[in-house]
Amino acid sequence: MWPDNETERDFLNFSGVADTVAEIIVQAQGRPISIGVSGAWGIGKSSMIKLTQASLTKRQRKEGEKEFVFVEFNAWLYQGYDDARAALMDVIATKLETEAEKRQKATDKVKSLIKRVKWLRVAKLVAVPAASMALGIPPVGLLGDLYGLGKKLWSDGVDGGLLEEAKEKAGEAAEAAKNAKDLIKPEEQTSPPKEIQALRDTFEEALEELGITLVVLIDDLDRCLPETTISTLEAIRLFLFLKNTAFVIAADNEMIKHAVRKHFVGVPDDLLVTNYFDKLIQVPIRVPPLGTQEVRAYMMLLFVENSDLTADIQEKIRAGICGQLRQTWQGKRVDRAFVQTLHDPLPKELISRFDTADRLAPLMTTASGITGNPRLIKRFLNALSIRMTISHAQGVGVDEAVLAKLLLFERLGASKAYQDLLSKISASDNGKPAFLADWEAKALAGETIDLPAPWDDSFVREWLTLPPALADTDLRGALYVGREHAPLITLEDRLSSEAAELLSAMLAHPAQSDKLKDRLVKVPRSETTIIMDRLLDKARQEQEWGTPPILDACLVLSEVDPVQGARLAAFLSERPTAQVRPNIVPKIIDQPWVNSVFDTWVESDVAGPVKGAITVNRRRKDGHIAK
């Protein structure tokens, strides 16, 4: 699993762009600068901000250059809890207070700044514009609450509840007014415009005296409601274009435009909407979209991050991949073969996951539901990881490549086509979507495929070319572990309650199946056939055939129903010879169907110790060797 957080480790070859943003801030040499990092949701704006901060932090300062001090502000965190404008002012003032205490300088200036920030916060809280009273518009703030209560008392009469509410609001308003009076001396003649200008002046003077450049990193604006977005942008304006400041604002331009439209309701001129954000941003930077190479590299690095490789090896691989990405314009590739040159040996399971990345990258780049979005890619891989975990926990044993291909169709294919796929799998006796065979063959041959509705989709045509082919694959297990999204109707639903309970017990504890014989003999053949289907499905996931527990369950069922014994014999005869171990021979020597299996193994290239075990056990069974 991968957390859905920004990172300071570059998995997307964004360092070049981040270094450029950092250099723009450096080259400003204290002149005010505002940089907008734009891009769609999940494209990597937050990571770009983190990489920019890391680039500035590790940069060697030249003589006379000011130190960069960072303020990180996420408006989304304050939404619903505090006014975003006031919260941003507080965060900046608090950071400067910390720096002033650390450097033992500019403390008076910073205290004055904090005082003015508090004044603006309280002024907003208790302001009662005379104009709004004169026009009959209910005022805002605590006094506005009192105004509303007064109107209610006048029209509805007095009761105890209203009096208590009025006393409570009056007390709050009096306390707020007292706070405002304490913040600014009575003899000072002040007003919001004067305080705003004084705040800007004090802020600029404090930065100069501290000898720092303040870099304010604004993130997640595109997650906010329109009013929070506008409030944050208005707060940015208070500090914008002042000496020794740099603002880096990450946001989706389209979401900002939506917020501005909501704010200026009824304004038909779209140019105003565009200009509003453009006037705040001096340097626009767009996060580059990911191509197939970047998507493949990103997925591989995610798999590396979740591997057991040590941190230094992971970093070596990451640096090597990013270095190769910078040369892809020259025809260089980032693929499994290249990554294997960065460290040898790599774990086999990691190499297998690299193959998964190689298969999925083209569709992850072009499919309309993902289009190379890093956050969506990560969520897809998390969903795949969860389902594989369910598969292992419940003993279903699903092939990861099969599950990934199905999950891709579920997430990106037409919903009606996916439902049609489910229906056909459920209706099949063996869970195989045989109807895909002709389409898959033509897709792999590059032939034109005439797909009926609802399958007639460019995504489906590309999906059909992805390995592995599914037409001859039992997909019931894969659908079972993903059943939170679609109900699974399988042959097991035709089982009686008794047969279903026996099947569950044999899958969960196959080595104890012998205890179920008395109950199994009462199950009709139509149901033992289905039970054997499921037992063999699980058995196919075994990679070594000595005496795995699932073999015990299969042997018990074949003893209860001899017809199933022939099926088990055929299954064992088909096992890859490299998987067969000598200790299986005495396990099955007494089965009535064993000779056909032994004959197949002896005539094949099965290992010598297995052939030797067959010879010895056959002679013992015939009485030629004493037990």
ZAMARGU-4260 file (C-alpha; in steps of 0.2 Angstrom, whole numbers, plus 5000, padded with zeros to 4 digits):
<rodrens>
0) 5000/5000/5000 | 5006/5018/4996 | 5000/5033/5006 | 4991/5047/4996 | 5004/5060/5001
5) 5016/5072/4993 | 5034/5067/4993 | 5051/5075/4993 | 5058/5060/4983 | 5056/5063/4965
10) 5047/5048/4957 | 5041/5058/4941 | 5057/5067/4935 | 5050/5083/4942 | 5066/5089/4949
15) 5071/5099/4934 | 5056/5109/4935 | 5057/5111/4954 | 5075/5117/4952 | 5069/5130/4939
20) 5056/5136/4951 | 5069/5137/4965 | 5081/5146/4953 | 5068/5159/4949 | 5066/5163/4967
25) 5085/5164/4970 | 5087/5176/4954 | 5074/5188/4961 | 5086/5193/4974 | 5073/5199/4987
30) 5062/5207/4974 | 5044/5201/4976 | 5039/5186/4966 | 5024/5175/4964 | 5024/5158/4955
35) 5009/5148/4951 | 5010/5129/4950 | 4995/5123/4940 | 4989/5106/4935 | 4974/5095/4937
40) 4970/5086/4953 | 4982/5073/4958 | 4995/5077/4944 | 5009/5081/4957 | 5007/5099/4962
45) 5010/5096/4980 | 5025/5085/4977 | 5032/5099/4965 | 5031/5112/4980 | 5040/5100/4991
50) 5053/5097/4978 | 5055/5116/4976 | 5057/5118/4995 | 5070/5104/4995 | 5080/5112/4981
55) 5081/5129/4990 | 5085/5121/5006 | 5100/5111/5000 | 5107/5125/4989 | 5123/5132/4995
60) 5120/5151/5000 | 5132/5163/4992 | 5140/5177/5002 | 5127/5191/5005 | 5112/5180/5000
65) 5098/5180/5013 | 5092/5164/5021 | 5076/5156/5014 | 5062/5153/5028 | 5047/5143/5023
70) 5029/5145/5028 | 5017/5131/5022 | 4999/5135/5022 | 4985/5122/5017 | 4969/5132/5016
75) 4959/5116/5015 | 4964/5111/5033 | 4956/5127/5040 | 4940/5126/5030 | 4925/5125/5041
80) 4936/5129/5057 | 4943/5146/5054 | 4942/5161/5042 | 4956/5157/5029 | 4961/5175/5027
85) 4964/5177/5046 | 4972/5160/5047 | 4985/5164/5034 | 4990/5180/5043 | 4991/5171/5059
90) 5002/5157/5052 | 5014/5170/5044 | 5015/5181/5060 | 5018/5165/5071 | 5032/5160/5059
95) 5041/5177/5060 | 5039/5177/5079 | 5048/5161/5080 | 5062/5167/5068 | 5063/5184/5078
100) 5065/5174/5095 | 5078/5163/5087 | 5089/5177/5080 | 5086/5189/5094 | 5081/5203/5082
105) 5066/5212/5075 | 5056/5207/5090 | 5047/5224/5092 | 5042/5224/5073 | 5035/5206/5074
110) 5025/5210/5090 | 5018/5225/5081 | 5014/5214/5066 | 5005/5201/5077 | 4995/5215/5086
115) 4989/5222/5069 | 4984/5204/5063 | 4974/5202/5079 | 4966/5220/5076 | 4961/5215/5059
120) 4954/5198/5065 | 4944/5207/5079 | 4938/5221/5068 | 4931/5209/5056 | 4922/5200/5070
125) 4913/5215/5078 | 4911/5226/5063 | 4894/5233/5061 | 4893/5244/5045 | 4882/5259/5048
130) 4877/5258/5029 | 4870/5240/5031 | 4860/5246/5046 | 4853/5261/5037 | 4848/5250/5022
135) 4840/5237/5033 | 4853/5223/5029 | 4856/5212/5043 | 4874/5215/5049 | 4887/5202/5052
140) 4897/5196/5067 | 4891/5196/5085 | 4883/5212/5085 | 4873/5206/5070 | 4867/5192/5080
145) 4861/5204/5093 | 4852/5214/5079 | 4843/5199/5074 | 4838/5195/5091 | 4831/5212/5094
150) 4820/5211/5079 | 4814/5195/5085 | 4810/5202/5102 | 4801/5216/5094 | 4790/5206/5083
155) 4787/5190/5093 | 4787/5196/5111 | 4798/5192/5126 | 4801/5174/5133 | 4814/5167/5145
160) 4823/5158/5131 | 4825/5173/5120 | 4831/5184/5135 | 4844/5171/5140 | 4850/5170/5122
165) 4851/5189/5121 | 4861/5191/5137 | 4873/5177/5131 | 4876/5186/5114 | 4878/5203/5123
170) 4891/5196/5134 | 4901/5189/5119 | 4900/5206/5110 | 4906/5215/5125 | 4921/5204/5128
175) 4925/5205/5109 | 4924/5224/5110 | 4935/5224/5126 | 4948/5213/5116 | 4948/5226/5102
180) 4950/5240/5114 | 4965/5232/5122 | 4974/5228/5106 | 4974/5246/5100 | 4977/5260/5112
185) 4961/5272/5114 | 4971/5287/5108 | 4976/5279/5092 | 4965/5284/5077 | 4964/5269/5066
190) 4954/5261/5052 | 4955/5245/5042 | 4964/5254/5027 | 4977/5262/5039 | 4979/5245/5048
195) 4981/5235/5032 | 4995/5247/5025 | 5003/5248/5042 | 5003/5229/5042 | 5012/5228/5025
200) 5025/5241/5031 | 5028/5232/5047 | 5029/5215/5038 | 5042/5222/5025 | 5052/5230/5039
205) 5052/5214/5049 | 5059/5204/5035 | 5072/5216/5031 | 5078/5217/5049 | 5078/5198/5051
210) 5088/5196/5035 | 5077/5183/5027 | 5067/5179/5012 | 5050/5172/5016 | 5044/5159/5005
215) 5026/5155/5007 | 5020/5139/5000 | 5001/5138/4997 | 4993/5121/4993 | 4977/5113/4990
220) 4967/5128/4985 | 4958/5117/4972 | 4951/5106/4986 | 4942/5121/4995 | 4925/5128/4993
225) 4924/5144/4982 | 4922/5155/4997 | 4938/5148/5006 | 4948/5149/4989 | 4943/5168/4987
230) 4947/5171/5005 | 4964/5164/5004 | 4968/5173/4988 | 4962/5189/4996 | 4974/5186/5011
235) 4988/5183/4999 | 4985/5200/4992 | 4989/5208/5009 | 5007/5201/5008 | 5010/5200/4989
240) 5023/5210/4980 | 5032/5215/4996 | 5051/5215/4996 | 5059/5198/5002 | 5044/5188/4999
245) 5041/5174/4987 | 5024/5165/4985 | 5022/5148/4977 | 5004/5144/4974 | 4998/5127/4969
250) 4981/5126/4961 | 4971/5119/4947 | 4967/5134/4936 | 4950/5128/4932 | 4945/5126/4950
255) 4951/5144/4953 | 4941/5150/4939 | 4926/5141/4945 | 4928/5150/4963 | 4930/5167/4955
260) 4914/5164/4944 | 4905/5160/4960 | 4911/5175/4969 | 4907/5187/4955 | 4890/5180/4952
265) 4882/5187/4936 | 4898/5193/4928 | 4897/5187/4910 | 4914/5193/4905 | 4925/5177/4906
270) 4941/5188/4904 | 4938/5195/4921 | 4938/5178/4928 | 4955/5174/4920 | 4963/5191/4924
275) 4959/5189/4943 | 4971/5174/4945 | 4983/5181/4932 | 4985/5197/4942 | 4991/5187/4957
280) 5003/5176/4947 | 5019/5183/4939 | 5026/5167/4934 | 5015/5153/4928 | 5022/5135/4929
285) 5012/5120/4923 | 5016/5103/4930 | 5021/5092/4915 | 5009/5078/4910 | 5016/5060/4911
290) 5020/5050/4895 | 5021/5031/4894 | 5039/5031/4900 | 5036/5042/4915 | 5020/5031/4920
295) 5030/5015/4918 | 5045/5022/4928 | 5033/5029/4942 | 5024/5012/4944 | 5041/5003/4945
300) 5047/5015/4958 | 5032/5013/4968 | 5035/4994/4968 | 5053/4997/4973 | 5047/5008/4987
305) 5036/4993/4994 | 5050/4980/4992 | 5062/4973/5005 | 5077/4982/4997 | 5087/4993/5008
310) 5085/5012/5008 | 5102/5015/5000 | 5098/5003/4985 | 5081/5010/4983 | 5089/5027/4982
315) 5101/5021/4969 | 5088/5014/4958 | 5077/5030/4960 | 5092/5041/4955 | 5096/5029/4940
320) 5078/5029/4934 | 5076/5048/4935 | 5093/5050/4926 | 5087/5039/4912 | 5070/5048/4911
325) 5080/5064/4907 | 5087/5055/4891 | 5071/5048/4885 | 5070/5061/4871 | 5086/5053/4864
330) 5077/5036/4863 | 5082/5029/4880 | 5069/5018/4888 | 5065/5015/4906 | 5059/4996/4907
335) 5062/4981/4916 | 5078/4977/4907 | 5086/4994/4911 | 5081/4994/4930 | 5089/4976/4931
340) 5105/4985/4926 | 5104/4996/4941 | 5105/4983/4954 | 5109/4964/4953 | 5101/4953/4959
345) 5083/4960/4961 | 5070/4949/4970 | 5060/4938/4958 | 5043/4945/4964 | 5049/4963/4961
350) 5054/4958/4943 | 5037/4951/4941 | 5029/4968/4946 | 5040/4977/4934 | 5032/4966/4921
355) 5015/4972/4927 | 5020/4990/4926 | 5026/4987/4908 | 5010/4979/4903 | 4999/4992/4911
360) 5008/5008/4907 | 5002/5012/4890 | 4983/5010/4896 | 4987/5020/4912 | 4994/5034/4901
365) 4980/5035/4888 | 4964/5029/4896 | 4952/5043/4899 | 4949/5038/4917 | 4967/5039/4922
370) 4977/5048/4909 | 4994/5047/4918 | 4987/5055/4934 | 5000/5049/4948 | 4986/5049/4962
375) 4974/5039/4951 | 4988/5027/4947 | 4993/5025/4965 | 4975/5022/4970 | 4973/5009/4956
380) 4989/5000/4963 | 4982/5001/4981 | 4966/4993/4975 | 4975/4979/4967 | 4986/4977/4983
385) 4970/4976/4994 | 4962/4962/4982 | 4978/4952/4982 | 4979/4953/5001 | 4961/4947/5002
390) 4965/4933/4989 | 4980/4927/5000 | 4970/4929/5017 | 4955/4918/5010 | 4965/4906/5000
395) 4958/4910/4984 | 4975/4911/4975 | 4972/4923/4961 | 4985/4927/4948 | 4990/4945/4950
400) 4991/4949/4931 | 4974/4942/4929 | 4967/4952/4943 | 4976/4968/4937 | 4968/4966/4920
405) 4951/4964/4927 | 4953/4978/4939 | 4958/4989/4924 | 4942/4985/4915 | 4931/4988/4930
410) 4939/5005/4933 | 4940/5011/4915 | 4929/5001/4904 | 4911/5004/4900 | 4900/4999/4915
415) 4887/4990/4904 | 4902/4980/4896 | 4909/4975/4913 | 4891/4970/4919 | 4890/4959/4903
420) 4907/4951/4907 | 4901/4947/4925 | 4885/4939/4918 | 4894/4928/4905 | 4907/4922/4918
425) 4893/4918/4931 | 4883/4909/4917 | 4898/4898/4913 | 4900/4881/4921 | 4919/4884/4923
430) 4920/4903/4925 | 4929/4905/4909 | 4924/4920/4897 | 4926/4909/4881 | 4917/4922/4871
435) 4933/4933/4872 | 4944/4920/4863 | 4940/4926/4845 | 4942/4945/4850 | 4959/4942/4859
440) 4966/4932/4845 | 4962/4946/4832 | 4968/4959/4844 | 4985/4951/4846 | 4986/4948/4827
445) 4982/4967/4824 | 4966/4963/4815 | 4951/4974/4814 | 4938/4968/4827 | 4919/4971/4825
450) 4913/4973/4843 | 4895/4974/4847 | 4888/4986/4860 | 4892/4989/4874 | 4909/4982/4870
455) 4912/4994/4855 | 4925/5005/4863 | 4944/5009/4859 | 4948/5005/4877 | 4942/4987/4875
460) 4952/4985/4859 | 4968/4990/4868 | 4963/4980/4884 | 4961/4964/4874 | 4979/4965/4868
465) 4985/4965/4887 | 4993/4949/4893 | 4987/4937/4899 | 4973/4931/4888 | 4957/4928/4899
470) 4946/4917/4887 | 4953/4901/4894 | 4955/4907/4912 | 4943/4903/4927 | 4939/4921/4933
475) 4928/4916/4948 | 4941/4919/4960 | 4946/4936/4954 | 4928/4941/4954 | 4926/4934/4971
480) 4940/4945/4979 | 4932/4961/4970 | 4914/4957/4975 | 4913/4973/4985 | 4910/4982/4968
485) 4899/4968/4960 | 4889/4954/4967 | 4897/4937/4962 | 4884/4924/4956 | 4894/4907/4954
490) 4890/4889/4953 | 4893/4888/4972 | 4876/4897/4973 | 4868/4881/4967 | 4875/4871/4981
495) 4864/4866/4996 | 4868/4874/5013 | 4876/4858/5018 | 4887/4856/5003 | 4892/4875/5004
500) 4897/4873/5022 | 4907/4857/5018 | 4916/4867/5004 | 4920/4881/5015 | 4927/4870/5028
505) 4938/4860/5015 | 4945/4876/5008 | 4949/4884/5025 | 4956/4868/5033 | 4960/4855/5019
510) 4972/4844/5030 | 4957/4840/5041 | 4945/4835/5027 | 4946/4817/5032 | 4934/4821/5047
515) 4921/4826/5035 | 4919/4810/5026 | 4903/4804/5034 | 4894/4820/5029 | 4902/4821/5011
520) 4895/4803/5007 | 4877/4811/5008 | 4881/4825/4995 | 4874/4821/4978 | 4886/4820/4963
525) 4880/4836/4955 | 4886/4845/4971 | 4903/4835/4973 | 4907/4840/4955 | 4906/4858/4960
530) 4915/4855/4976 | 4929/4847/4966 | 4929/4862/4954 | 4933/4874/4968 | 4946/4862/4976
535) 4955/4861/4959 | 4954/4879/4957 | 4964/4882/4973 | 4976/4867/4969 | 4981/4876/4953
540) 4989/4890/4963 | 5001/4877/4971 | 5019/4879/4963 | 5026/4863/4971 | 5018/4846/4971
545) 5024/4836/4986 | 5010/4835/4999 | 5001/4852/4999 | 4986/4852/5011 | 4974/4854/4997
550) 4979/4837/4990 | 4972/4830/5006 | 4955/4838/5003 | 4955/4832/4984 | 4959/4814/4990
555) 4945/4813/5002 | 4933/4819/4990 | 4939/4807/4976 | 4937/4792/4989 | 4919/4798/4993
560) 4915/4800/4974 | 4926/4789/4963 | 4921/4799/4948 | 4930/4814/4955 | 4946/4803/4957
565) 4947/4802/4938 | 4947/4821/4938 | 4960/4822/4951 | 4971/4810/4941 | 4970/4820/4925
570) 4974/4836/4935 | 4990/4828/4943 | 4995/4821/4926 | 4995/4839/4919 | 5006/4847/4932
575) 5022/4854/4926 | 5035/4840/4929 | 5047/4853/4937 | 5034/4855/4951 | 5032/4836/4955
580) 5042/4830/4971 | 5046/4812/4976 | 5035/4813/4992 | 5019/4814/4983 | 5022/4796/4977
585) 5018/4786/4993 | 5004/4799/4997 | 4994/4793/4982 | 5001/4775/4979 | 4985/4766/4985
590) 4973/4776/4974 | 4964/4766/4961 | 4968/4778/4947 | 4986/4781/4952 | 4994/4770/4938
595) 4988/4782/4924 | 4997/4796/4933 | 5013/4787/4936 | 5014/4781/4918 | 5012/4799/4912
600) 5026/4805/4924 | 5038/4790/4920 | 5036/4794/4901 | 5039/4812/4904 | 5055/4822/4909
605) 5050/4821/4928 | 5065/4821/4939 | 5075/4805/4943 | 5071/4805/4961 | 5052/4805/4957
610) 5054/4790/4944 | 5064/4781/4957 | 5051/4784/4970 | 5038/4777/4958 | 5048/4761/4955
615) 5051/4758/4973 | 5033/4761/4979 | 5026/4750/4964 | 5037/4736/4969 | 5032/4738/4987
620) 5014/4738/4983 | 5015/4722/4973 | 5024/4714/4987 | 5041/4713/4980 | 5048/4724/4994
625) 5044/4722/5012 | 5036/4737/5020
</rodrens>
